[in-house]
Amino acid sequence: MTNHIEKPIKSRLRLGHLPEQLRRDLKAARERKHWSQAELAARATLAQPDISNIETGKTVPRFDTLSDIVRVLGYDFVLVPHHLVADVRSIIRHGQQDQNEEERSLWADDKEESLD
């Protein structure tokens, strides 16, 4: 009988940097909350220079630290199968558009002025 045990995961080096888009997204999420780096740091039990270094790419945080920052900002990490990534991104974009749209009367034409 052949033993089909997979090889253990090879030890990998720590990432040299966080992807730029992730760093921009973290900063944008912080700014949407109108928080300074110091405010985010306090909420995530970090020092302000740590937040600065993460946002500028000077420091790569451990996963648990990054997870804490993301959670404090009101987000979460989710595993998505590769074949569903485009669908999930579309759903997220649609949800963001819904939040940004102003409520409009169902019967009023965009060209008409409100009679308030």
Residue, then its C-alpha position, 0 to 999 in steps of 0.5 A: m500500500t502506497n503512503h500518500i502523505e503530503k509533504p509538510i508546508k515549507s517554511r516561508l520567509r515573511l512577506g517583504h511588504l504588504p500589497e500597496q492596495l491593502r495599505r491604501d484600503l487600510k488608510a482609507a478605512r481609517e480616514r472614513k472613520h475620521w480617526s487619526q493614526a493615534e486613534l486607530a493605534a489606541r483602539a488596536t493597542l498599538a503605538q502610532p508609529d506602528i500604524s504609520n509604518i504599516e500604512t507607508g509600507k515600512t513595516v509588515p505586521r504579523f497576521d494577528t496584528l493586521s487582523d486586529i487592525v482590520r477588525v477595529l476598522g469594522y472589516d474582516f478577512v474572508l476566504v473566498p474560492h478563486h472562482l468566486v472572487a469576481d462575484v464577491r467583488s461585484i457584490i461588494r461594489h454593488g453594496q458600496q454603491d447602494q450606501n452612497e446613493e441618496e434616497r430619491s422619490l420613486w415617482a420624481d424625474d431626476k430633472e424635476e426639482s423638489l417642491d419642498 
